[in-house]
Amino acid sequence: MNKRISITIILGALIGAALLTAAEKWEGSDSFDGDQKWKKNSLQGREFIIRQGQLVYSAYESIADNAAVWFWGNKKAGMPIPTDRSWEISQDAIFADTSPSSNYYDVGIGLALYADAGKGRYRCVWARLRAFYIFNTLVDGRSAESDFNFEVRNGEDGGGPADDSGAVLSESNQFTLVFRHDALSRTDSFQVKDSNTGEVLYVRNGPSTLSQARTCLAGPWISIDQNATWPAGSTYLAADNWILRSITPDPINLNPKTSTANGVAYSVAVTALGMTGTKLTGTVALTVGSASATLPITGLIDKNGYFALTAKGTGANKGFSCALLYDVSTGTYRSGKNSVTAPRQKAIRF
């Protein structure tokens, strides 16, 4: 009995180790007991400080740009996160009940996604929760703000103005921010939850533009009013409980293609296309003239962000095949890059 228990424990440990090893190198979590997993990117006059298991913000000089940001992964350069993968970031945002000075109108705790575009230009998508302080007191109610535009901009932060905002009606001072990137449906979402109850207080869903860069860096981002100060003393703005994990998105259907080539009618319909890691799998229904077949289809997202898919029939469906290149952002097949074959039929290209 003891020997069996020992073997079971050993097998369990090996399986657990294998699961840990299988995780993507960019995945992970941090409760801010140290700074080993972060590339510090704070600039003069503002910084982050590790304090009692939280990432605490401090602005100790009066300057116009009061933002501080760290990048996840390692101290040297951060960890590039692939935009052709699906993942989710979760981070707590903690507001002080009181402020060191009287009034603040732009106190934001959030996260940012960056990509270097060269020649002093950058891309940035950001999402945050904004709070106000009147007479040193945190005012009830918050504002959720975000910019999902990953276009190239000049400047060290690359961020643009908020392109969406909404009220967050809550008296809480601690929230969980969730940013979810779905590379399959090419959508992003931003959620604000009450950390204590788990209640979802705000949701934004929108088209993703992250595929404009192959990878991005991500991390906590905190800022306050221009030319204001917030010394790291007895009152704190903080981020905590950082988590970055891969996700499996819900399957999608691609827009069908129906047309005629050389007098022969054909149709292509890809359904239940799912994504596991980098691999795409689903089903394609092909019709060429009077012949038709349903085949399993596989593929990946290529360097341009297109779905490159192939299928080849066997057995009763031998002779059927297709090679497709689909642009999910426009919902169309790339012109001249697709082919469909059927038994005793000339290959159709479109």
N, C-alpha and C positions, 0 to 999 in steps of 0.2 A: 504493500500500500504506500509506504513512504517513498519507495523508488518510483512508483507511478506518479505520485504527487510531484516529485522532483523533476521528472521528465516533463510533466505538464507545465511546470513553472518555467523550465528552460525553453520549451517550445513557445510559450507565451511571450517570453522576453525576446526571443529571436524574431517572432512575428511583429512585435512592437517595434523592434529596431528596424526591420525591413520597411514598415510603414513610415517611420520617421525618415529613413533614407530616401524613400520614394517621393517625398515632398519636394516641390520646386525650390531651387536655391534662393529665389526671391521671396518666398513665403516666410512668415514668421510672426512673432509677437514680442512685445516689450512692455514691461510695467515700470520702466524708468528707475531701476535701481542702479543704473550706470549708463555710460554713454558709449559703450563699445560698439553698438550696432548703428551708430549714427555719424553722418558727415555733417559737421557743424558749418552752418552757412550764415550765421548771424553777422551783422555788419556793425561798424562803429556806433556806439551809443545805445545799442539794444542787443539783448542776448537771451539765451535760455540757460537755466540753471537746474540741475538735478537736485531736488529737495524732497526728502521723505517720500520717495516713490512717485513723484510727479515731475513733469517738465514745466518749470515755472518761468514765466516771462518777466523780463526786467527792461525798462527803458530809462536810462539814467542821464541822458543828454537831451536838450531841446533841439530836435531836428525834424525836418519835414517828413522823411520816410521812416515811419516807426514800426516797420514789419521785421519780424524775426522768423526764420524757417530752418529746419533741419531736414536732411534727406536720409531715408531709411537704407540700411544695408551694411555699411561698413564705414570706418573713419576716413578711408582714403578717397573714395569717389562716389560713395553711395551704390545702390544696387539697381541696375537697369531693369525695368519691369516691361515685359513685352506687351505691346498694345494689340497683338493678334491673339492673345489669350484672354480668357474671361476670369475676372477676379473681383474681390470686394475688400474695401478698407473700412475698418471700424475704429473710432477714436473717441474718447470721452473729452468733453469740453466743460471746464469748471470755472465759474465766475465767482469772484469775491462778493460777499454781501455788502461790503463797503469799499470805497476807493480812497487813495491817499490824498487826492485833491478834490475840489468841490464837484465840478461838472465834467463829464465825458459823454460825447455823443456818438462816438464811433469806436467802440471796443469790440473787436472781432476775434473769435477763436475758431479755427477751421483747419483745413488741409489744402495742400496745393500739389499739382502735378506739373513737372517742368520737363522741357526738352531743349537742348542747345541747338539752335538753327544756324550757327556759324556767323562770322563777321559781326559779333556783338549783338546778335539777335536771338530771341528766345520764344518759345511757345509756353503757354501756361493755361491750365484749367484749374479753377479753384472753387471751393464751397466753404461757407462759414456761417456761424451764428453771431449776430450782432446784438450788443446790449448797450444800455444807456445808464448813466449815473447822474443823479441830480442831488445836490447838497450831500455828496459823499455816499449816497444810498442807491443800491441797485433798483432800478425801476421795473415793475412787473411788465411782462411781455417782452418778446424778443423778435428779431427779424432774421429770417433765413435768406441768404443771398448766395448767388453762384454765377459763374461765367463758364459755359461749356464750349467756348470758342477757342480752339487750339491753333489759331492762325499765327503766323510769324509776326512778331512785333519787335521794335527796337527797345533797348534798355535792359537792365540787368534782371528785372523780374519777368518781363514779357507778358504780364497780365493785363487784361482789359477791364472795362467797367462791368458791373453786374448786368447780365442779360435776363435775369429772373430774380424775383424776390417775393416773399410772402410772410405774413404775420405768424408768429409762434406764440400762442396764448398759453402762458404757463408762469407760475410763480417760483418754479424750481430754479436752482442755480447750477445744476449738474445735468448734462445732456450727453447722449451718444450720437455721434455723427456717422453716417454710413454712406459711403460712395461706392456704387456698384457699376462695373464696366462689363457689358455684354458684347463680346466681339462677334458673336454669331448674328444677332439681330441688329448690331451696330447701334446700340442705345446705351445711354448712361442714366443713372438715377442718383438722387441725393435725398437722404432721409434724415430727419431729426427726431430722436426719441427721448422720452424722459428716462434717465438712467435708473431711477428708482422703481418705476412701474412698468417700463418697457412700452408704454403707450406711444404710438406714432403720432407726432404732432405736426409734421410737415413732410410732403413728398413732392419732388420734382422729377419728371421723366422727360428725356429729350434725346434727339439724335446725337450720336457720338461723333466727334471729329478727331479722336485720339489717333486714328489710323494715319493721320498726316505725318506722324513720326513712328519709327519702328519700335522705339522704347521710350520710357519716361522715368523720371525720378519722382518720388512721392514723399511727403512728410508733413508734420504739423506746422501750422502757420498761425501766428498771433500778431495783431497790430492794434494800435490805439490812435487817437486823434493826432493830426500833425502838430509838431512842436510841443506836445504834451510829454510829461514824464510819469513813470510808474516804477519807482524803486522797489526792488525785491526786499521788502521789509516785513511788516506784519499782515499785509493783505495781498492776495495772490490771484493771478490769472494763470490757469494751468491746463495742460493736456495730459491725458493718462490712458492706459490700457490700449495701446496701439496693436492692431491686428491686421495683417495682410494675408489673405488666403485665396487660393484658386477656387472657382466655382464651376459647376456644370450647368450651362444655360438651358432653358426650355427649347425643344426643337421648333423649327420654323418650316414653312412651305415657301418655296421660291415661286415667283410669278411664272405661269406657264407660257410657253412659246408655241404659237400655231401659225403656220404659213404654208406657202407653196414654193417649190423649187423645181425648175425644169418640168413643170406640169404635174409634179407629184406632191400631194398634200402630206404634211408631217406635223407632228406635235411632240413637245417635250414637257413633262411635268415632274418636278422634283418635290417630294413631300417628306415630312418627318425628318428633316435634316437636323441632326444633332451634332454636338461638339464635345469631345472628350480630350482634354489636353490640346494638342494641335491638330488632331485628326477629326475630319468631318465624315459622317456616315448617314445614309438615308436610303430612300427608294426613288427610282426614276421610272416613269411610265413613258414608253416610246411608241409612236405610231408612224409608220412610213407607208403611204398608200393604204392597202388593205391589211398589212401585217402589223402586229403589235406585240409588245412584251413588257413585262415589269421586272426590273433588275435591281439588285443592291448597288448603290453608288458610294464611292469613297473619294476623299480628296483632302485638301488643306487650303489655308489662306496664303496666297503668294505674296511676294515682296511689295506688290502694288496694292495689296488689300483686297484683291479679287478672290472669289471662290473658284479654285481649279479642281474640277470634278471629273471622274472617269467611271465608266461602267462597261462590263463585257459579259455577254451572255454565255452560258454553258448548257449542255444537255439539250432540252427541247428549245431553249432560247439561243442556241449557238448561231452566230452570225449577226446578232444584235450587239451594238456597242454605241458609245457616245463619249465625246470629250467636250467639256463645257467650261466656259469662263464667264462667271456671273459677277456683276457689280451690285452688291447688296445695297449700296447707298442710293442708287438710282432705280433699282429693281429691274435691271435690263441685262441681257447677255451682250458681251463685248462683240461688236460687229466684226465678222470675218475670223473669229477665233474659236468657232464651234463646229462640230461635225457629228452626224448621226448616220449609222449604217444599219442595214437590215439585210436578211438573206436574199440573194439574187437581186439586190438593188444597188444602184450606183450611190456612193456616199454623198450625203447632202451636207453642204457647208453653208453656214450662215453667220 
